[in-house]
Amino acid sequence: KICALEPEGRLKIDLVLMKADALLQCISEEQKHEILSRLKDVKAMWEETAIYITHCHSRIEWVWLHWSEYLKAQDEFYTWLHNMKVTLEPDIELQLGLKEKQWQLSHAQVLLKDVQNRSSLLDRLLEEAISLYNRIGDTSVDEDAREKMKEEYEEIKNEAERRGIALLQ
């Protein structure tokens, strides 16, 4: 919306310049200096405004892009978190034969490795949340929200480790 108003601003500046040009044709040299000085100020203010419009638009686009990417990554993280909770929820069957126990142990090790590999994704997600919070101050990415995300990850990690240890015993 900000950028949509820029052409209207340019039109008004052009109108001012045309009126000033007509005025300059019929005034004294003394007055021309004053008019030209004011025109210079108006042009400078317009250029500053146009630059500011571009700057604001760029910042808004940056925030929008990063916010969208963050939400996508956060959604993927929470989907993974939910899937891991569902996978780790059932109790371990301890009355199985050796082959089944070995398979369970192997599966538990794969799950634990997956959890450990997600640590770097969580770190990037938390860094992006800090960056967004510093830019826009949204409570959905504040310290409490980030801490909750870390706690949920740690719960999954602890459960995956507990499962692996239980199968080794």
N, C-alpha and C positions, 0 to 999 in steps of 0.2 A: 504494500500500500504506500509506503514511503517513496519507493522508486516511481510509482505511478504518478505521483504529484510533481516529479522533477520536470517533465515537459511543460506543465502549467507554469512552473516557476521560471523556466527559460523564456516562455512566451511573455511573461510579465516583465522580465528584464529587457527583452528586445523592445517591448512597447515603451519602457522608460527611456531606452537609448534613442529610439526614434523621436520621441517627444523632446528629449534633450537636444538632439541634433537640430530639430526645427527651432528650438529656443535659442540655440547658439547662433543661428543665422541673423537674429534680430536684436541682439543685445550688445552692450559695449564690451570693450576688451577687458575692462576691470571685472565685470560680472562674469565674463567667460572663464576667468581663472577660478572663481568661486564654484561655478557650475561644473567645470572639469574636475576640480578637486573632489566635489561630492560624487560625481559619476565614478571616479576612481575608487572611492570608498564603497559605493554600491556594488561595483564589479567585484571588488575584493571580498566583500561579504558574501556575494552570491557564489563565488568560487569556493570559499571556505564552506559554505552550506552544501554545495554540490559534493565536495570531498567528504564532508561529514555524512551525507546521505549514503554515499558509496561505502564508507567505513561501517556505518550502522548496518547496512544491508549485508555486508560481508560477515560481520559478527553474528548477525541473526542466522545466516546460512550455516556458519561454522557450528553454532550451538545446535541448530536443527539437525545437521548431519551427525554430529557426535551424539546427540541425544538419541536419534534413531538407531545408530550403530550400537550404542550402549544398551538400549532396550532389547534389541535383537539378541545381543550376547547374553544379557541377563535372562531373557526368556529361555535361551538354549541351556544356560547353566541350571536354571530351576527345573527344566524338563529332565535334564540329566540327574539332578539331585533327587527328584521324585522317583525316577526309574531305579536309582540305586537304593532308595529306601524300600521300594517294593521288592527288589532283588534280595536285599539283606534282611528283610523282615522275617521270613520263615526261620524257625529254629533248625539247627544242624541235626541231621539224623545220625546218631552215634552208634546205632546197632547194625551198621552196614559191614559188608565184607571189605577186604583189603583193597580191591580194585576200585570199589565205589568211594572208599575213603580217600584214595589217591586222586581220584577224579575231583572229589569235593575240594581237596587241598589245592590242586592245580587251579580249579575254578576260583577259589578264594584268593589265590595269589594273583591271578589275572585281574580280579576286581580291585584288589589293593593297589596294584600297579596303575590301573585306570584312575583310581582316586588320587594317587600321588601325582600322576601326570596332569590332573586338573588343577593342581596347585598354582601353576604358572598362569593358567587362564583366570583363576580367581584373583591372582595378584594384578593382572592387567585390568580386570573388571573393576577392582577396587581403586586402582589408580585413575581410571576413567571417571569413576563416581566422584572421586575427590576433585578432579578437574572440573567436572560439571557443577558440583556443589559450589566451588569457588567462583564460578562464572554466574550461576543463576540462583543459587541458594535454595534449591528445591529440597524439601524434607525427605523425599523418596530416595535421595542419595546422601543424606546427612550421616553423621558418625554413627548414630544408632542403627540406621538401616544397613550400613556397611558392617557393623559389629554383628548384627543378626545374620548376615550372609556368611560371615566367617564362622560363627557358631554352628550354623547348619552344616557347613562343610566339615568342621571338626567332628561333629556327631557322626557323620557318615564315615569319615576317616577312622575314628575310634572303633566304630562297629565293624568295619572291614578288617582292622588289625585284630580285634577281639576274636573274630571268626577264624582268622588264620591261626592264631595262637591256640584256640580251642581244638582245631583240627590237628595241630602238631602234637597235642598231648595224648 
